[in-house]
Amino acid sequence: MEILKKIPECKSVVNNLKKKCLIIGFVPTMGFLHEGHLSLIRMARKECDRVFISIFVNPTQFGPGEDFEKYPRDMKRDISLAKKGGVDYIFYPAAKEMYGPYFKTSVEVKELGSIMCGKCRPGHFAGVTTVVLKLINIVRPDKAYFGQKDYQQLVIIKRMIDDLNLDVEIIGGPTIRENDGLALSSRSKYLSVEERENATILYECLKIAKDMIKKGEKDLEKIKKTIITNLGKNRFVKKVDYFDFRDPGTLEYLKRVDKKGKKILAATAVWIGRTRLIDNMIIKV
Ligand code: PAF
């Protein structure tokens, strides 16, 4: 496994692989790898000739006062996990390698980037799409893998790739959960023992929403009210940024279940103490 820190170095490796017509799989990450990332790496390993990951805690997707400084980092552990997972190349640039002193460009997917998490984290998705586009231009993968836990991010990236006619297939990997249902996330490292126990409430609420829909409830606003009341009863829940029902393809806001066979995205962002967690579930009606 090779670690590439410079953009020209990475581009030259990619050029050589392209000359040999090898299929490149790419898993962009911010490091502190967990089973969610490793499952994406396994998918890439199965489907591609060479597997790249990037490890880059992207400063432009963090707002002022967010956790950029304290975002967990452990390169030694990441290298060992990547090696065991069969990664061929880690692209590991410094911030000044990615954003030179004259950097001015931003890529934004309008509307989709300013709802749900984008409403609570202004500028976040422009930071994500800009860095993902840069990474894709550097690594030039045939297939790029993103976790469905960040469902809105996945939809936005697919939209950008389509809108800008980029030749890369975007593949979503399933959310990986702990035994008690908590979706794996690097940020759960911030939780105290008690907060960690109570963090399962996100998944529990998604399951309640699913049950209510399966039992025939058509009024999604009513379900939302029940869920938000439920969340409010837990003393570890400091704030509910949103609990929404959306169309899984377009992220259009849904108020009612209209058709049988339709899929509905239930998505939520909740502060457990000082940690913001997100989760979602696709519910088939
Ligand atoms: O999902 C993430 O870890 C990040 O948003 C990504 C896609 C690596 C961009 O920095």
Boltz pocket constraint, residues with backbone or C-beta under 6 A from the ligand:
constraints:
  - pocket:
      binder: B
      contacts: [[A, 28], [A, 29], [A, 30], [A, 56], [A, 58], [A, 61], [A, 127], [A, 128], [A, 131], [A, 132], [A, 150], [A, 153]]
      max_distance: 6.0
